Amino acid sequence: MRAQAARLRATLAGLALALLAASQPALASDNVAFTEAKAGTIVVHTKDRQLFLVLEGGRALRYSVGVGRLATQWTGTSVIADMYVLPNWVPPAEVRRDSPNLPAMIAGGAANNPLGAAAMTLAGGSYAIHGTNRPESIGGFVSYGCIRMDNADIVDLYDRVMPGTPVIVMN
C-alpha cells in the first residue's frame, strides 16, 4: 500500500514537475569528459558553480548551479539522504535570523518556496541540492550553503539518482 501511494505521488508530482519545467529547457546539455570520481557520484565544484553527475566511461553531465556565499561555503563528502518532490520549506535558524518575517513553513509548490521543484537532502548536515524559485540566481554565490539548480535540471538529476548516491563538494 505504501509503495502504491509513493508511486501515485511520484506520478502526480512528475506531472507537476513537467509543468514547472516546461517553461525552461534543461541546462544540462553538456556531456563532458570527467575522471575525478567514479560513476554514480555527484561532484560539485563551488568555485566554478558547476555540478557533475559522473557517468560511465569517463564522462559526466554538467549542470550550472548556485552555491553558498563565501561565508557559507563548505567542502566535504556526503550522500543523498532523502529525496522530495515539491517539498515544504522550513527556514533554518540562520535564515530566520537574517529574515525574521519569514513564515515558519512555506508549502511545497508555493511561488515563494526557495526549494523549487525538488530537493535532495544530504546526510550529516542541513544542506540540500534543490531547485529554485529564483532561476536568475543560478551561476552565483547565493545560498546559505545549499546547492541550487534550475528546476528543469533538478528534475533531470532527481530522476538519475537515489538515496545513498555519493556527493563530493570541493572548491
C-alpha positions as CSV (number, residue, x, y, z in Angstrom):
1,M,0.0,0.0,0.0
2,R,2.8,2.4,0.9
3,A,4.6,1.6,-2.4
4,Q,1.4,2.3,-4.4
5,A,0.9,5.6,-2.6
6,A,4.5,6.6,-3.3
7,R,4.2,5.7,-7.0
8,L,1.0,7.7,-7.3
9,R,2.6,10.7,-5.5
10,A,5.6,10.4,-7.8
11,T,3.3,10.3,-10.9
12,L,1.3,13.3,-9.8
13,A,4.5,15.1,-8.8
14,G,6.1,14.2,-12.1
15,L,3.2,15.9,-13.9
16,A,3.5,18.9,-11.8
17,L,7.3,19.0,-12.4
18,A,6.8,18.7,-16.1
19,L,4.6,21.8,-16.0
20,L,7.1,23.7,-13.9
21,A,10.0,22.7,-16.1
22,A,8.2,23.2,-19.4
23,S,8.9,26.9,-19.4
24,Q,12.6,26.4,-19.5
25,P,14.8,23.8,-21.2
26,A,17.1,21.8,-19.0
27,L,20.6,23.4,-18.9
28,A,22.4,20.0,-18.5
29,S,23.1,19.7,-22.2
30,D,26.9,19.2,-21.6
31,N,28.1,15.7,-21.5
32,V,31.8,16.3,-20.8
33,A,35.0,14.3,-20.1
34,F,35.3,13.8,-16.3
35,T,37.6,11.5,-14.3
36,E,37.6,13.0,-10.8
37,A,35.2,10.4,-9.3
38,K,33.6,7.1,-10.0
39,A,30.4,6.7,-12.0
40,G,27.2,7.4,-10.0
41,T,28.8,10.2,-7.9
42,I,27.7,13.8,-7.8
43,V,30.7,16.2,-7.7
44,V,30.2,19.9,-7.0
45,H,32.9,22.5,-7.9
46,T,31.8,25.5,-5.9
47,K,34.5,27.8,-7.4
48,D,33.1,27.1,-10.9
49,R,29.5,26.8,-9.8
50,Q,29.0,23.5,-11.6
51,L,27.6,20.2,-10.5
52,F,28.7,17.0,-12.3
53,L,26.9,13.6,-12.3
54,V,29.6,11.2,-13.2
55,L,28.7,8.6,-15.8
56,E,30.5,5.5,-17.0
57,G,33.4,5.8,-19.5
58,G,35.0,8.9,-18.0
59,R,32.0,11.2,-18.8
60,A,29.7,13.4,-16.8
61,L,26.6,15.5,-17.1
62,R,27.4,19.1,-16.2
63,Y,24.9,21.4,-14.7
64,S,25.2,25.1,-13.7
65,V,24.4,25.7,-10.1
66,G,24.2,28.4,-7.5
67,V,26.3,27.8,-4.4
68,G,26.9,29.1,-0.9
69,R,28.1,32.7,-0.3
70,L,31.7,33.0,0.6
71,A,30.9,32.8,4.4
72,T,28.7,29.8,4.0
73,Q,30.5,27.6,1.5
74,W,31.7,24.1,2.6
75,T,33.6,21.2,1.2
76,G,33.4,17.6,2.0
77,T,31.6,14.3,1.3
78,S,28.1,13.2,2.0
79,V,25.4,11.1,0.4
80,I,21.9,11.8,-0.6
81,A,19.8,11.1,2.5
82,D,16.2,11.7,1.2
83,M,14.5,13.0,-1.9
84,Y,11.4,15.2,-2.1
85,V,9.2,16.5,-4.9
86,L,7.6,19.9,-4.3
87,P,9.0,19.9,-0.7
88,N,7.8,22.2,2.1
89,W,10.5,24.5,3.3
90,V,11.1,25.3,7.0
91,P,13.6,28.2,7.1
92,P,16.7,27.2,9.2
93,A,17.6,29.3,12.2
94,E,20.4,31.2,10.4
95,V,17.9,32.2,7.6
96,R,15.3,33.2,10.1
97,R,17.8,35.4,11.9
98,D,18.5,37.3,8.7
99,S,14.9,37.3,7.6
100,P,12.7,37.3,10.8
101,N,9.5,38.0,8.9
102,L,9.6,34.6,7.1
103,P,6.7,32.2,7.9
104,A,7.6,29.2,9.9
105,M,6.9,27.0,6.9
106,I,6.4,27.6,3.2
107,A,4.3,24.9,1.4
108,G,5.8,22.9,-1.5
109,G,4.9,24.4,-4.8
110,A,4.3,27.9,-3.5
111,A,5.8,30.6,-5.6
112,N,7.9,31.8,-2.6
113,N,9.3,28.4,-1.7
114,P,13.0,28.6,-2.5
115,L,13.4,24.8,-2.8
116,G,11.7,24.8,-6.2
117,A,10.5,21.6,-7.9
118,A,12.5,19.1,-5.8
119,A,15.1,18.7,-3.1
120,M,17.6,16.0,-2.2
121,T,18.8,16.4,1.4
122,L,22.4,15.5,2.3
123,A,23.3,13.3,5.2
124,G,25.1,14.7,8.2
125,G,24.1,18.3,7.9
126,S,21.4,20.8,7.0
127,Y,22.3,21.1,3.3
128,A,20.4,20.0,0.2
129,I,20.7,20.0,-3.6
130,H,17.4,21.7,-4.7
131,G,15.6,23.6,-7.3
132,T,14.8,27.3,-7.0
133,N,12.1,29.9,-7.3
134,R,14.8,32.3,-8.5
135,P,16.4,31.0,-11.7
136,E,18.4,34.1,-12.1
137,S,20.5,33.1,-9.1
138,I,21.9,30.0,-10.9
139,G,25.6,30.6,-11.5
140,G,26.1,32.8,-8.4
141,F,27.3,32.6,-4.9
142,V,23.8,33.0,-3.4
143,S,22.8,30.5,-0.8
144,Y,23.4,29.6,2.9
145,G,25.4,26.5,1.7
146,C,22.9,24.6,-0.3
147,I,23.4,23.7,-4.0
148,R,20.8,25.5,-6.1
149,M,19.7,24.2,-9.5
150,D,17.4,25.3,-12.2
151,N,14.0,23.5,-11.7
152,A,14.4,21.6,-15.1
153,D,17.8,20.5,-14.0
154,I,16.9,19.3,-10.5
155,V,14.0,17.3,-12.1
156,D,16.5,15.7,-14.5
157,L,19.0,14.9,-11.8
158,Y,16.3,13.7,-9.4
159,D,15.4,11.0,-12.0
160,R,19.0,9.9,-12.3
161,V,20.0,9.4,-8.7
162,M,18.7,7.8,-5.5
163,P,19.2,7.9,-1.7
164,G,22.8,6.8,-1.0
165,T,24.3,8.5,-4.0
166,P,27.7,9.8,-3.0
167,V,28.2,13.6,-3.1
168,I,31.6,15.4,-3.1
169,V,31.7,19.1,-2.7
170,M,35.0,20.8,-3.5
171,N,36.3,24.3,-4.1
